[in-house]
Amino acid sequence: MDPSLETLREELEELNFGLLDLLNRRARVVTQVQALKSRDGIPTYVPEREQAMLGELVAANRGPFPDEIVRHLFKEIFKASVRLMETEKRQVLKVSRASREADLVVKIGRELVGGPPVVIAGPCSVEDEGQMDAVGRRLSELGVGLLRGGAYKPRSSPYAFQGLGKRGLEILRDTGRRWGLSVVTEVMDTRTVELVAEHADVLQIGSRNMYNYDLLREVGKAGKPVLLKRGLSATIEEFLWAAEYVVLHGNKQVILCERGIRTFETQTRNTLDLSAVALLRAQSYLPVVVDVSHAAGRKDILAPLARAALAAGAQGIMVEVHPCPAVARSDAQQQLDFQEFETFLGHAGLRREHAWRLAAVERTSP
């Protein structure tokens, strides 16, 4: 006697719940696999393995589903599993929003990075005492509390100006002390982390060194806030993993810096990735700043880029300023002179944020 429709429906319902149970059991195994992959640094998705598994499943198929349907169904299961592994991976990161809801605020001297927008300004390279004293004075007059400048310069050409090294660090430190500014400068080598930390308030990791894991480990032990720049072609995931290296080695005071990524565009030095700002704010509690100078490589569009970055959620803007950009020893085309910098602050909507600092400077000026 043939089974009734009701009996078949009951059997289908039982099979459906059985499939659901199997899918969830598979998902639990997937999360265990991801934990091991994260521990051992193995990529989440290995396409060769997926293709091999699909081939084995199709070979074992006895119907009535045709092979292409079996392949499609399991590809969807594999795709869902990869998404689950990616979610699990993000959740285990110490820098992820899942591990801490409140935004981190990094205190650097009188500045708080992670609240209202701050400005980090100064020349591309430290060139001499006179140049830095002029910059320090002007930043102080405008109420900017964070001074940037390169003592060690990673240059594409080995013949280009490479920075003043230790002497540059001394000039930076002295300028900061003289004008009440906190110093941000790049460290390029594990051998100089201690030296740079003695002279600077913030250790910057440049885009070329975002993948330098030995250096990330060392600055994680240095006890100073770290400004980590995104690599030239780094994904958001890779950027957060780099920050994780620093945090894992004891330093939770990390500031993320979007500085543009390399694309096919030739009218700008890089392409400012505004989506990265929004994604980083959503996925991590670390403060996010944007280096508009290196993103653009030209100074005529810095203010609109800064406004766009702030609208996307950036908590600070980094910009290059020089007393006389025409004679700068590096990146002359993207550095602002003092008048241009003051105009930039106004057009970018940043002058208002520094009004109280300017008033304080005026009260204490001789």
N, C-alpha and C positions, 0 to 999 in steps of 0.2 A: 504494500500500500504506500502510495506516494505521501511524503510529509505535507502537512497543511501549510498555507501561507503564514499563519501565525507561528507555527513551529520554526519555519525558516527565518522569520524575522527575529525570533528569540535567539536563534543560533547566531545570526548576524550581529545582534546586539552584544552577545557574549564575546564574539570575535573582536568587535570594535573595542570593548573595554580591555580585552587581552592585548590588542595592539597598542592601546594607550599605555598600558602598564609596561609593555616591552620598550616603547619609545622613551618613557621616563627612566626606566632602568638603564637604557643605553645612554641617556643624558647624564645620569649620575657617574657612569664610567667615563664619559667624555670629560667631565670636570676633574676627575682624578688624573686623567691623562694630561690635561692642561696644567695641573699643579706640578707634575713631574717635568713637563716641557719648560715651564717657567723657571723651575729650579735649575735645570741643566742648560738653559739658553737655547732651546730648540724651537724653530719657527712653528707657529700655530698651524699654518696650512702648508701641506706638502702635496702638490698636485700629482706627482708621480704615484704616490701611495693611493690617492683617490682613484686614479685611472686603473690601477691594478685591482683594487677592490671591486670597482664596477665591472671590470672584465670577468672576474671570478663569479660575481653574482649573475651576470648574463649567461655565462657558460653553464651555471647550475639551474637556470630557469627551465621548467618543464611545462609552463603554460597554466591556465589559458591566456595570461597576459603576454602580449608580444614583447620581444626584447627591448624595443625602444621605450615602452611604457615602464618596464622594470628599471631601465637606466634612468628615466626621468624621475620616478618616485624616489629612488635612492639618492640621486643627485640633490633633490630637495631636502632629504634627511641630512645628508652631509653638509649642505649649505647652512641649515639650521644649527647643526652641531658646531660649525666654525663660528657662527655668530655667538653661540653660547660660550665658546672658549674665549672669544675676544672680550665678552662681557666679564667673564670670570677673571681674565688677566688684568683688566682695568681695575677691578674691584680689589685685587690684592696689592696694588701699588700703594705705597705709603704716601705718595704725593697726590693720590686721587681724591676727588670730592667725596667718594664713598667712605673714606677713612676719617674725614673731618668735614663737618658742615660749615663751620665758621671760616671766613677768609683769614689768611695769615697776614699780619701787619709786621713788617720788618722795620725796626727803629735803627736809623743811621744818623748819628749825631742829633740834630734838631729836626730831622725829616722822618716822616712815617710813610713808608712805601707799602701801599695796600689799601689806603684810604682815598681821600681826595687826590686828584692828579698832582704829581710832582714833576719837576724838570731836572734832568741830568744834562749838564752842558759843559762844553770846553773844547779845546782843539783836538784834532785827530792825533797829533804828535806833540809831545813836549819838546820844544826846540831850544829855549834858553830861559834864564831867570826873568828877563824883561818881558818877554811874551807872556809868561805865566802870571806874572804880577799884574799885568794889565788885564788879563782875563779874570783873575781872582777878584780884582777891585770891581770890575763891571758886574760880575755875577752877584757880588755882595750888595752892590747898589740896587740891583733889581730884585733882591730878595731870594735868589736861587741858592739853595743850600748844598747842592751836590755837584762837585767838580769832576769831570772826566778828562782823561788825557793819556796818551800812550807813551810809556817809557820803553817798552819792547814792542816792536811792530812786525807782525807777520806780513810780509810783502810777497806778491807773486814773483817779482823780479829780484834776484839776489843782488842786483846792483842798485836797487832803490834804497832810500833812507830806512834804516832798520831800528831807529830809536837810540836814545842816549843811555839806555840800560840803567845801571844803579844810580848814575848821576841824575837821570830823569826822575827816578823815584824820589830822590832827595829834594829836587826842585818841587815836585808835586806835593810832598809832605809839608815843606816849608810854606808853600803858597796856601795850602789848606789851613795851616795853623795861623798864618798872618791874617787871613780874611774870614776865618770862622766857617770854613767849608769842609765837608766830608769828601774824601777822595775815592774815586772809582777808577781802577786801572786794570789792564789785562795781565794775566800771568800765562805764560806759554809753555813752561817747562817744569816738570816735577822738581828739578834741582833748584828752582828759584822761588818756590811757593813760600818758604819761610821768609826769605828776603822781602818779597813783595808784601806779605802780610805785615811785616814790621813797619812798612811805610804807608800802606793803604787801609782805608776803612771798609772797602768792598773789593773782593777779588772777582774780576771779570774773566769769564771763559769765552773766547771768541768763537765765531762760527766754525772756523777750521778745526778747532779743538773740541767741538761738541762730542766727537767720537773718540776722544783721547781718554780712555777709561782709567788709565793709571793716573792721569792728571785730575780727573773727577774724584777719584778716591782720595788723593792728597788734599785737595781743597776741602773735601768733606771732613778732614781731620784738623783743618787750620784754625777753626774757631772764629772765622770772619764771615759776614754775609757774602753770598756768591750771586753774581749776576750772570746767568747762563744764557748765551745767545744761541738761537736756533741755527743748525747747520744749513749750508747753502741749498741742499736738496733734501733735507730731513723731513720725514713725515711727522705728524703730531705725535703719533705713538712713539717714534724714536726719540723725539724731543723729551717727552715725559720719562722715558726710560733713562735718558741721560741725567735728568734731575733726580731720579730715583737713586742713581749711583752716589750722588752727593749726600742725599738724606740718609741712605743706608750706612754711611760711614760717619754719622754723628752730627751732621750739620743740617738743621731744619730751616735755616734762614736762607732760602733760595728764592731769587727773583727771576722769572722767565722773561726773555727779551725776544720778541719777534723783530727781525731786521730785514725782511724780504727774502724771497727765494729766487733761485735762478730759473728763468723761463726763456722762451724764444724772443721776448720783447727786447728791442735794442734802444728805445728812447729813454729808458731808465736803467740804472745800474743793476737793480734787482726788481722784483715785483712784490709789492707789499701785500701780504696775505692777511686781509682783514678777517676772513673766516677763521683763521687760526686764533685770533684774539678772542672771538666769541666762544670757540670750542675749548680753548684753554681755560677760560673763566668758568665754563660749564663743567669741565672734567676734572679740574684741579683747584685746590684752595690757595695755591701759590699766587702771589701778585704777578701781574703781567704789565710790562712796559714795552714801548715800541720805539725802535731806533729809526727815525724817519730819514736821517741823513744817508745811511747806508742803503736803505730801501730805494731811495730816489736817485742818489748819485748826482743830484742837481738841486739848486736851492730855490728855484722859482715855484716849486709845487710843495714845499715843506709844510706850509700852514694848512692847506686843505687836507693833506695826508694826516697831519696831527689831529685835525678836527674829526676826520673819519675814524681814526684809531680810538679817540676818546669816546665817540659815539658807539663804537663796537664793544667798549668796556675796558679799554686800556687804563691803567692806574698811574701811568707816568709816560713821559716823552723824553727820549734821548736825542740830542741835537748837537751838531758840531759848530763851535764858535771860535773865531780867530781874530786878532787885532787887525790883520791885513791879509786876507785870504790869498791875494794875488801872489804873495811871496811864501806861502805855506810850503813846507817841505813834503807834504803828502795830502792828497785829496783836496786840492785847492778849490776845485769846481763845486764842491758840495758844502763848504764851510761858510757860515754867515759872518759878516762883520758886526760890530757892536750895534750900529743903528738898525741893520737888518734883523738882528736878534730881538731887539726891543719891539720892532714892528711885528715880528713873528709871534712873540708872546701875546700881543694884542689880538692879532688876526686868528690865532689858534684858540683864543678864549682862555689862555693860561695866565695872563697878567692878573686877572681878578683873584686867582688862587694864591698869588704871591703878595697881595696887597698888604697883608698884616706883617709879612716879613720885611717888605720895603719900609713900612713905617718904623719897624724896630731898628732897622739899619740907620734910618735918618735920625732917630732919637739918640743913637750911640755914636754917630759920626762926629769927629773932632771939629 
